[in-house]
Amino acid sequence: MKTVKDSRFGFSHERILVGLFSIATGLLLVYLAVLGPLLLGVIRYKTAATAIYQIMGQDLVNLVLLSVLAIVGGIALILKKDFSRFLILSTPLYLIYYVLSYTVGLEWSSTLYSGNSEKYSWHFLFILIASVITLLYALSIFPKSLKPTFRKRPLVAYSAFLTIFLIMFALMWLKEVQEVITTGTTRAYGEVPTAFWLIRYFDLGFTIPLGFISIYLLWTRPEETAAVQFLFYGFFITMIIAVNSMGLTMLVKHDPAFRMADMIVFLSLAVIVFAGFIYILRNYGIIMKGKSGKAAA
């Protein structure tokens, strides 16, 4: 069988395979969200009530946003639509985070909770593998010739605001880590210690460093860093929407672990993230003009 390589999408069999993976991932997100505690309650996760409320909030985002991005991105990729190259890059990091938190992040060794989510291990494993493959493919086909138009003064302001945001984010988690180190516990730590460490290690060791790297690359390699910028913002936008959905669910459910101060912080961070993304979009203006083919190849 002869495979054809496209200048924008690589080999045809890779494009079709990743497109099918993306569509299947979107359908699985709908399936798992419907069966989860948000709707039918068939899937029971072995963790505390406060974490269940957060799962409900995240399932809502998976149902109405992530599944749509994955399915539309997959169909558009198969049809060789240029915008698909941006859609499929927006979801993999979030989905990797999602799978790890719904699997490794549960309190498996605790005798206080019960669950049956292990029966859906193959579903989560498929999403994880598909996300890794999609991530690598998306980076390989992302437009290489985007011409940035960053000016120094706005870039200084953008870099300062994003740096402050990342530092605020890091300090929130570092404060709680230090509390555990010095006192042996912190808010909700006794109920979900596994989830606590998974989230803090992932954010402090990966998410936040990725943000600082994206700032550095804008100053040193602006013409080569578009893929990293979209990867970063794809993750942060989807994640900040999910985090705020979790917080609102905790509020509605009257979770004692809910703090309005944290909710205000995360809503503020959402504004900063969206403003930063708009800035990036404007300064990689080819995307906003909707040009394709040679201009965005």
Summary of the structure (lengths in Angstrom):
residues: 297
radius of gyration: 19.9
end to end distance: 26.4
largest distance: 63.6
contacts: 954
relative contact order: 0.13
helix: 71%
strand: 1%
